């Protein structure tokens, strides 16, 4: 399998986390701005911790090796940072965050792995 560029994987993660925050802002506040960065930054920071812990740049598109740690730390550390900075906590938000960021951060990697496997079979 051709190596997936780590910078592209990091950008995809960033865009998906910001999209998650934007969707939430639009649904709950009717607008995205102001406040998008305030909502997104804890989860971006958590994902960055996940990148460091998993050494994701070595295999950035691997769903289990990179995607799962990035997802779990984006949610776990993100929720802790959110609460510590006055963002509040609700169990329903935690559940939605787990599900959506799981689908986003592990999901795109699972799709990339399927595409790579399919291409390898055809080659």
N, C-alpha and C positions, 0 to 999 in steps of 0.2 A: 504494500500500500504506500502510495506517495505521502510524504509527511505533510500534515495540515499546518499551515502557517500559524504560529502561536498568536501573532498580533491580530490576525483575523478572528481567531477564536475569542480573544479578549474583547475585541470590538463588538462581536456578536453578543457576548455576555452583557456588556455594558448597555447596548441598545435594548436588549430584552428586559433588563432590570429597570431601566428608565421607562420603557413601555409599560411595564407592570405598574409602576408608580403613576404614570400618566393616566392609565385606564382607571385606576382607583380614584385619582383626583377628579377626573371627569365624571365618574359615577356618583361620587359622594359630595362634591363641591360644585359641580356644574362647569368648572373651568380647570384648566391645567396650571395656569400661572396665576398668581404667584404661588410658590410653595413646592414646586416639583422637585427642586434640588434638596429641599429640607426633608421630603418624604423619601427620596431615592438614596441619598448618601449613605445611610447606615447599611443598606443592603449591598451597595457597591463596595463599601469597605469590608463587609463580611465576605463577599465574593473574592476580594483581593486577598484576604486571609486564606480563603480556600485555595486560591491559586498557589500561594506560598507553601502551605502545608502539604498539598498534594504534588508539588513540583510540576504543575500542570503544563508548563511550557515544554516539557519533555514529550508529552503525548496529549496535546490540548483538545483533541476531538474524541478521546476515548470516554464513552459514557460512564463506565464504572470507575476507572482509575482517576479520571479528572472530574467528570460531571457530577458524580454523587458528592464528593467532598466539597466542591465549589457550591453546590446547591445547599447542602446541610449547613455549611458555615455562613453562606449568604443569609439564610433564614435565622439560624441560631445567634450568630454574632450580630446580625442586623437587628433582630428583635431586642437583644440586650442593649445595643447602642441606642436604639430608638427609645427604649424606656429610660435609660440613663440620661438622655437629653430632653426628657419631658414629652416625648411623643405619645405616651400612653400605651396601654396593652389591652387587648380583648382576645379571648380564645377564638372567636370567629375569625378575626383578622389573622391569627397565627395559622389556623387551618387553611384559609384561602391562600395565604402566602406560601405555605408548604406545597399546596397543590399546584398553584400557578407557576411558582418559580421552579418546582420540580419538572413540570411539563416543559417549561422554557429551557432551563439550563441543562437538563439531562436529555430532554426531547430532541433538541437540534442535533446533539451529538449522536443519539441513536439513529436518527435519520441519516446523518453523514456516514455512520458505520454501515448502514444498510446499502447506501449508494456505493460506497467503496467496495463492499463485498460483491454486489451485483456487477460492478465494472470488472472486478478481478475474475469473476467466473466467465465473463464474456471474452476476456483477453486470452 
